[in-house]
């Protein structure tokens, strides 16, 4: 019975229809038009910015009562209640007052409820999409470490990093994806966070104890990664990201597609990464340190006058080679394991060729990390507040292949299933 109630809770809102309308106007400061003012509609993800002449327009708004927020760095935030009538255009002109402080009013969604950064008592750092791109690394944690002071990482491979906040990590730093607890054997350091680095639109970092809100896993802090979506205007939108790193020859490509029509928004992203062995001054090319990663993300969302519902699914597949560090005693070149047991003479292993150090084909000794995520979340407006509901399913699969004579036989096979609600 409980399963049927949960299913109805998330599926029924998808079929509720509402008439659409629009809101337009002009934002001024006395007699001067204000450009690039952020305009958002409470309880939805609808919004826009003013053009250089101060004009704005938001289309496809379901009929109902809303609170419209107008915010800009140099002006006080203005909130106005407005009633949107079905199939009509509502005109709302605003006059902003200069604001003495220059603190950005960033809305934080990774806490118990949406709030403004400067009004939140917990120390929170927010990294935007542009900041993440400027600090790009081989994984999302490396990008956050470069952009947030006080956050470090333990790295055990070119694509493996675990976050540390003020000296604490693993089960003491809680990682979230769009508000969903990331459950991927976070107690270990042999594989990283199973999240597409190109698909994160914003990262929110709580530096300090947050166990009262999030549980014991948040003793050192919380990192919440919000997926990047394209949903500003009706129609199709897309983006293409490519990256190349000279050290390990990493090639990364990510394609994002977004489509919006009326109250529905759809987003899809596909990412592929591949790298050969990395290089350092002491060892040269380190054998068996390449990797290959594939990510898929799909998100569907509908905004209605009663709130919104979103359903999303992600797939993460990372194949990471496992270096053993064996070398020839005379030439100091890397060697590779070809046999097992008594037949494996570590002193007479075959040498690794230069072509094998620079190939994108993965060696037999590797680990394979897969992470599947399916979740749905809804928000229902209730007077001046809201009711939020969330449910998610995750499966994390970790396999290690350490048999050179039986390359398809896993020596370690761990499956972790998680239900979040």
VEXDREN-2710 file (C-alpha; in Angstrom, 1 decimal):
% VEXDREN-2710
k/r/px/py/pz
1/UNK/0.0/0.0/0.0
2/UNK/2.9/2.4/0.9
3/UNK/4.5/1.8/-2.5
4/UNK/1.2/2.7/-4.3
5/UNK/0.9/5.9/-2.4
6/UNK/4.4/7.0/-3.2
7/UNK/3.9/6.1/-6.9
8/UNK/0.7/8.2/-7.0
9/UNK/2.4/11.1/-5.2
10/UNK/4.9/11.6/-8.0
11/UNK/3.0/10.5/-11.1
12/UNK/-0.4/12.2/-10.5
13/UNK/1.0/15.8/-10.7
14/UNK/2.5/15.1/-14.1
15/UNK/-1.0/14.9/-15.6
16/UNK/-2.4/18.1/-14.1
17/UNK/-2.9/20.7/-16.8
18/UNK/-2.8/24.5/-16.4
19/UNK/-3.3/27.5/-18.6
20/UNK/-0.2/29.5/-19.5
21/UNK/0.3/33.3/-19.3
22/UNK/3.2/35.7/-19.3
23/UNK/4.7/38.5/-17.2
24/UNK/6.6/41.5/-18.6
25/UNK/7.7/44.9/-17.5
26/UNK/10.6/47.2/-17.0
27/UNK/13.1/47.6/-14.1
28/UNK/14.3/51.1/-13.2
29/UNK/16.4/52.9/-10.6
30/UNK/14.7/56.3/-10.5
31/UNK/14.8/57.3/-14.1
32/UNK/17.7/54.9/-15.1
33/UNK/16.9/51.5/-16.6
34/UNK/18.7/48.6/-14.8
35/UNK/20.2/45.9/-17.0
36/UNK/20.8/42.3/-16.1
37/UNK/18.5/42.2/-13.0
38/UNK/17.8/38.6/-12.0
39/UNK/14.0/37.9/-11.9
40/UNK/12.7/34.7/-10.4
41/UNK/9.2/33.3/-9.5
42/UNK/9.0/31.7/-6.1
43/UNK/8.0/28.1/-6.0
44/UNK/9.1/27.5/-9.6
45/UNK/12.4/27.6/-11.6
46/UNK/11.0/30.1/-14.0
47/UNK/13.0/33.3/-14.3
48/UNK/14.9/35.6/-16.6
49/UNK/17.1/38.7/-16.6
50/UNK/16.5/42.3/-17.9
51/UNK/18.0/43.4/-21.2
52/UNK/20.3/46.5/-21.5
53/UNK/17.2/48.7/-21.6
54/UNK/15.7/47.2/-18.4
55/UNK/12.9/45.3/-20.1
56/UNK/12.1/41.6/-19.3
57/UNK/9.5/39.0/-20.1
58/UNK/8.7/35.6/-18.7
59/UNK/6.5/33.3/-20.8
60/UNK/4.5/30.1/-20.2
61/UNK/3.6/30.9/-16.5
62/UNK/0.7/28.8/-15.1
63/UNK/-2.2/30.9/-13.8
64/UNK/-2.1/31.6/-10.1
65/UNK/-0.7/33.8/-7.3
66/UNK/3.1/34.2/-7.1
67/UNK/5.8/36.2/-5.4
68/UNK/8.2/37.8/-8.0
69/UNK/11.8/38.5/-6.8
70/UNK/14.0/41.2/-8.4
71/UNK/17.7/41.1/-7.4
72/UNK/20.9/42.8/-8.5
73/UNK/24.3/43.2/-7.0
74/UNK/24.1/46.9/-6.4
75/UNK/20.4/47.2/-5.5
76/UNK/18.1/46.0/-2.7
77/UNK/16.1/42.9/-3.4
78/UNK/12.5/43.6/-4.2
79/UNK/9.6/41.1/-3.7
80/UNK/6.2/41.7/-5.2
81/UNK/3.1/39.6/-5.0
82/UNK/1.3/39.3/-8.4
83/UNK/-1.7/37.4/-9.7
84/UNK/-1.2/35.8/-13.1
85/UNK/-4.5/35.4/-15.1
86/UNK/-4.9/32.6/-17.6
87/UNK/-4.0/33.5/-21.2
88/UNK/-3.2/37.1/-20.4
89/UNK/-0.1/39.2/-20.2
90/UNK/0.5/40.9/-16.8
91/UNK/2.6/44.1/-16.7
92/UNK/4.8/44.7/-13.7
93/UNK/7.2/47.6/-13.5
94/UNK/9.7/47.9/-10.6
95/UNK/11.8/50.7/-9.2
96/UNK/14.9/49.4/-7.3
97/UNK/16.7/51.2/-4.5
98/UNK/20.5/51.3/-4.4
99/UNK/22.0/48.7/-1.9
100/UNK/25.0/49.7/0.2
101/UNK/26.4/46.2/0.6
102/UNK/27.8/44.3/-2.4
103/UNK/27.3/40.8/-1.1
104/UNK/25.8/38.6/-3.8
105/UNK/22.3/37.2/-2.9
106/UNK/22.9/33.7/-4.1
107/UNK/20.0/31.3/-3.4
108/UNK/21.2/28.1/-1.6
109/UNK/19.2/25.0/-2.3
110/UNK/21.5/22.5/-0.6
111/UNK/20.3/23.3/2.9
112/UNK/17.1/22.3/4.6
113/UNK/15.2/24.9/2.6
114/UNK/16.1/27.5/0.0
115/UNK/17.8/30.6/1.5
116/UNK/20.1/33.4/0.6
117/UNK/23.8/33.0/1.1
118/UNK/24.3/36.2/3.1
119/UNK/21.4/35.3/5.4
120/UNK/22.6/31.7/6.1
121/UNK/24.5/31.3/9.5
122/UNK/26.4/28.2/8.2
123/UNK/29.6/29.0/6.2
124/UNK/28.7/28.0/2.6
125/UNK/30.7/28.5/-0.5
126/UNK/29.0/28.4/-3.9
127/UNK/30.8/27.6/-7.2
128/UNK/29.0/28.5/-10.4
129/UNK/29.2/26.6/-13.7
130/UNK/31.8/29.1/-15.1
131/UNK/33.9/28.8/-11.9
132/UNK/33.9/25.0/-12.2
133/UNK/34.9/25.2/-15.9
134/UNK/37.8/27.6/-15.1
135/UNK/39.1/25.2/-12.4
136/UNK/38.5/22.0/-14.5
137/UNK/40.4/18.8/-13.5
138/UNK/40.1/15.2/-14.4
139/UNK/37.1/14.9/-12.0
140/UNK/34.6/17.2/-10.2
141/UNK/36.3/17.0/-6.8
142/UNK/39.6/18.4/-8.3
143/UNK/37.7/21.3/-9.7
144/UNK/36.1/22.1/-6.3
145/UNK/39.4/21.8/-4.5
146/UNK/40.9/24.4/-6.8
147/UNK/38.0/26.9/-6.2
148/UNK/37.2/26.5/-2.5
149/UNK/39.7/27.3/0.2
150/UNK/39.8/24.8/3.0
151/UNK/38.8/21.9/0.8
152/UNK/41.4/19.3/-0.1
153/UNK/41.4/15.9/-1.7
154/UNK/43.1/12.5/-1.3
155/UNK/44.1/11.4/-4.8
156/UNK/45.0/7.8/-5.6
157/UNK/44.9/8.0/-9.3
158/UNK/44.4/10.4/-12.2
159/UNK/40.6/10.1/-12.0
160/UNK/40.2/9.2/-8.3
161/UNK/39.8/12.0/-5.7
162/UNK/38.0/12.0/-2.4
163/UNK/37.1/15.4/-0.7
164/UNK/38.5/16.4/2.7
165/UNK/37.3/19.4/4.7
166/UNK/39.5/20.7/7.5
167/UNK/41.4/17.4/7.7
168/UNK/38.4/15.1/7.7
169/UNK/37.1/13.0/4.8
170/UNK/35.5/9.7/3.7
171/UNK/32.5/9.1/5.9
172/UNK/32.9/12.5/7.6
173/UNK/32.1/14.5/4.4
174/UNK/28.6/14.1/3.0
175/UNK/28.3/14.2/-0.8
176/UNK/25.0/15.0/-2.4
177/UNK/23.8/15.1/-6.0
178/UNK/20.8/17.3/-6.5
179/UNK/19.9/16.8/-2.8
180/UNK/20.3/13.0/-3.0
181/UNK/22.9/11.4/-0.7
182/UNK/25.6/9.9/-2.9
183/UNK/26.0/6.3/-1.8
184/UNK/29.1/4.8/-3.5
185/UNK/31.3/3.1/-0.9
186/UNK/32.6/6.5/0.2
187/UNK/34.5/4.9/3.0
188/UNK/37.3/3.9/0.6
189/UNK/40.0/5.9/-1.4
190/UNK/40.3/3.5/-4.3
191/UNK/37.7/5.2/-6.5
192/UNK/36.3/8.7/-6.8
193/UNK/32.9/10.4/-6.7
194/UNK/30.6/8.9/-9.3
195/UNK/29.4/12.2/-10.8
196/UNK/29.9/13.7/-14.3
197/UNK/32.2/16.7/-13.9
198/UNK/30.8/18.3/-17.1
199/UNK/27.2/17.9/-15.9
200/UNK/27.4/20.0/-12.7
201/UNK/25.9/23.4/-12.9
202/UNK/26.6/24.5/-9.4
203/UNK/28.4/23.2/-6.3
204/UNK/27.5/24.2/-2.8
205/UNK/30.1/23.5/0.0
206/UNK/29.3/23.6/3.7
207/UNK/32.6/23.9/5.6
208/UNK/32.0/22.8/9.1
209/UNK/29.8/20.5/11.2
210/UNK/26.3/19.9/9.7
211/UNK/25.4/16.7/11.5
212/UNK/22.3/18.2/13.1
213/UNK/20.7/18.7/9.6
214/UNK/22.3/15.9/7.6
215/UNK/23.3/13.2/10.1
216/UNK/26.6/11.9/11.3
217/UNK/28.2/11.7/7.8
218/UNK/28.3/15.5/7.7
219/UNK/30.6/15.9/10.7
220/UNK/33.2/17.8/8.5
221/UNK/30.8/19.3/6.0
222/UNK/28.6/18.8/3.0
223/UNK/29.2/19.1/-0.8
224/UNK/26.0/19.3/-2.9
225/UNK/26.3/19.2/-6.7
226/UNK/23.4/20.5/-8.7
227/UNK/23.1/19.2/-12.3
228/UNK/23.4/21.7/-15.1
229/UNK/20.1/22.2/-17.1
230/UNK/19.1/24.4/-20.1
231/UNK/15.6/25.6/-19.7
232/UNK/15.5/29.4/-20.1
233/UNK/13.5/29.6/-23.4
234/UNK/11.1/27.5/-25.4
235/UNK/12.7/25.3/-28.1
236/UNK/16.0/23.4/-28.3
237/UNK/19.2/24.5/-26.8
238/UNK/22.6/22.7/-26.7
239/UNK/26.2/22.9/-25.6
240/UNK/29.4/21.1/-26.5
241/UNK/32.4/20.9/-24.2
242/UNK/35.8/19.4/-25.2
243/UNK/39.0/19.1/-23.2
244/UNK/42.5/17.8/-23.8
245/UNK/45.2/17.3/-21.2
246/UNK/48.8/17.0/-22.3
247/UNK/50.1/15.0/-19.3
248/UNK/48.1/11.9/-19.8
249/UNK/46.6/12.7/-23.2
250/UNK/43.1/12.9/-21.7
251/UNK/40.4/13.6/-24.2
252/UNK/37.0/14.6/-22.9
253/UNK/33.8/15.5/-24.7
254/UNK/30.4/16.3/-23.4
255/UNK/27.2/17.1/-25.3
256/UNK/24.2/18.6/-23.6
257/UNK/20.7/19.0/-25.1
258/UNK/17.7/20.9/-23.7
259/UNK/14.2/21.2/-24.8
260/UNK/11.4/23.3/-23.3
261/UNK/7.8/23.5/-24.3
262/UNK/5.0/25.1/-22.2
263/UNK/5.5/23.7/-18.7
264/UNK/7.8/20.8/-19.5
265/UNK/11.6/20.9/-19.6
266/UNK/13.8/18.1/-20.8
267/UNK/17.6/17.8/-20.5
268/UNK/20.0/15.2/-21.7
269/UNK/23.8/14.9/-21.4
270/UNK/26.3/12.4/-22.6
271/UNK/30.0/12.5/-21.6
272/UNK/33.0/10.4/-22.7
273/UNK/36.6/10.6/-21.3
274/UNK/39.7/8.6/-22.2
275/UNK/43.3/8.8/-21.0
276/UNK/46.5/6.8/-21.4
277/UNK/49.2/6.5/-18.7
278/UNK/50.2/9.7/-17.0
279/UNK/53.7/11.1/-16.8
280/UNK/55.9/12.5/-14.0
281/UNK/59.5/13.6/-13.8
282/UNK/60.7/10.8/-11.6
283/UNK/59.0/7.8/-13.2
284/UNK/58.3/9.0/-16.7
285/UNK/55.1/7.3/-17.9
286/UNK/53.5/5.3/-15.1
287/UNK/52.3/2.0/-16.5
288/UNK/48.6/1.0/-16.0
289/UNK/47.3/4.5/-14.9
290/UNK/44.9/5.2/-17.8
291/UNK/41.2/5.3/-17.5
292/UNK/38.0/5.5/-19.6
293/UNK/34.7/7.1/-18.3
294/UNK/31.2/7.3/-19.8
295/UNK/28.3/9.3/-18.3
296/UNK/24.6/9.7/-19.2
297/UNK/22.1/12.0/-17.6
298/UNK/18.4/12.6/-18.4
299/UNK/16.1/15.0/-16.6
300/UNK/12.4/15.8/-17.1
301/UNK/10.6/18.5/-15.1
302/UNK/7.2/20.2/-15.1
303/UNK/6.3/23.4/-13.4
304/UNK/2.6/24.0/-12.4
305/UNK/0.8/26.6/-10.3
306/UNK/0.8/24.1/-7.4
307/UNK/4.6/23.6/-7.6
308/UNK/6.8/21.3/-9.6
309/UNK/7.8/17.6/-10.2
310/UNK/11.1/16.4/-11.5
311/UNK/12.3/12.9/-12.5
312/UNK/15.9/12.2/-13.4
313/UNK/18.2/9.2/-14.1
314/UNK/22.0/9.0/-14.3
315/UNK/24.5/6.4/-15.4
316/UNK/28.2/6.4/-14.5
317/UNK/30.7/3.9/-15.9
318/UNK/34.4/4.2/-15.1
319/UNK/37.1/1.7/-16.1
320/UNK/40.4/2.5/-14.2
321/UNK/43.6/0.7/-14.6
322/UNK/45.4/-0.6/-11.5
323/UNK/49.2/0.0/-11.4
324/UNK/51.3/-2.5/-9.5
325/UNK/54.7/-0.6/-9.8
326/UNK/56.9/-3.6/-10.7
327/UNK/60.1/-2.7/-12.5
328/UNK/63.1/-4.4/-14.1
329/UNK/66.0/-4.3/-11.7
330/UNK/68.6/-3.2/-14.3
331/UNK/66.8/-0.9/-16.7
332/UNK/64.3/0.4/-14.1
333/UNK/61.6/0.1/-16.8
334/UNK/58.1/-0.9/-15.9
335/UNK/57.2/-4.6/-16.2
336/UNK/53.8/-6.3/-16.5
337/UNK/52.3/-9.4/-14.9
338/UNK/51.6/-12.1/-17.5
339/UNK/51.1/-15.2/-15.3
340/UNK/49.8/-16.1/-11.8
341/UNK/50.9/-18.1/-8.8
342/UNK/54.2/-19.9/-9.1
343/UNK/54.4/-19.2/-12.8
344/UNK/54.7/-15.4/-12.1
345/UNK/58.4/-14.7/-11.7
346/UNK/58.4/-11.0/-10.7
347/UNK/62.1/-10.7/-11.5
348/UNK/61.6/-11.9/-15.1
349/UNK/58.4/-10.2/-16.1
350/UNK/58.1/-8.9/-19.7
351/UNK/59.0/-5.2/-20.2
352/UNK/56.3/-2.7/-21.0
353/UNK/56.8/-1.2/-24.5
354/UNK/56.6/2.5/-25.3
355/UNK/53.4/1.9/-27.3
356/UNK/51.7/0.3/-24.3
357/UNK/52.5/3.4/-22.2
358/UNK/50.7/5.7/-24.7
359/UNK/47.8/3.5/-25.8
360/UNK/44.2/4.3/-25.0
361/UNK/43.4/0.6/-24.8
362/UNK/43.1/-0.5/-21.2
363/UNK/45.2/-3.3/-19.8
364/UNK/43.6/-6.4/-18.3
365/UNK/44.4/-5.4/-14.7
366/UNK/41.7/-2.8/-13.9
367/UNK/38.7/-1.9/-11.8
368/UNK/35.2/-1.1/-13.2
369/UNK/32.9/1.2/-11.2
370/UNK/29.3/1.6/-12.3
371/UNK/26.7/3.8/-10.6
372/UNK/23.0/3.9/-11.5
373/UNK/20.7/6.6/-10.0
374/UNK/16.9/7.1/-10.5
375/UNK/15.1/9.7/-8.4
376/UNK/12.1/12.0/-8.3
377/UNK/11.4/15.1/-6.3
378/UNK/8.3/17.3/-6.0
379/UNK/7.4/20.6/-4.3
380/UNK/3.8/21.5/-3.4
381/UNK/3.0/25.1/-2.5
382/UNK/1.0/25.3/0.7
383/UNK/0.0/28.9/1.7
384/UNK/3.2/30.8/2.4
385/UNK/5.3/27.6/2.7
386/UNK/5.9/24.4/0.7
387/UNK/5.8/20.6/1.1
388/UNK/8.8/18.8/-0.4
389/UNK/8.9/15.1/-1.3
390/UNK/11.9/13.0/-2.6
391/UNK/12.5/9.4/-3.4
392/UNK/15.5/7.8/-5.1
393/UNK/17.1/4.5/-6.0
394/UNK/20.8/3.9/-6.4
395/UNK/23.0/1.0/-7.3
396/UNK/26.8/1.0/-7.1
397/UNK/28.8/-1.8/-8.6
398/UNK/32.5/-2.2/-8.0
399/UNK/34.5/-4.9/-9.7
400/UNK/38.3/-5.5/-9.8
401/UNK/40.0/-7.7/-12.4
402/UNK/43.4/-8.9/-11.2
403/UNK/43.8/-12.2/-13.1
404/UNK/46.1/-11.7/-16.2
405/UNK/45.2/-15.3/-17.4
406/UNK/41.4/-14.9/-16.8
407/UNK/40.8/-11.2/-17.7
408/UNK/37.0/-11.5/-17.4
409/UNK/37.0/-13.1/-13.9
410/UNK/36.4/-10.5/-11.2
411/UNK/38.5/-11.0/-8.1
412/UNK/36.3/-8.5/-6.2
413/UNK/32.6/-7.9/-6.9
414/UNK/30.6/-5.6/-4.6
415/UNK/27.1/-4.4/-5.2
416/UNK/25.5/-1.7/-3.0
417/UNK/21.8/-0.9/-3.3
418/UNK/20.3/2.2/-1.7
419/UNK/16.8/3.6/-1.2
420/UNK/16.7/7.4/-0.4
421/UNK/13.5/9.1/0.7
END
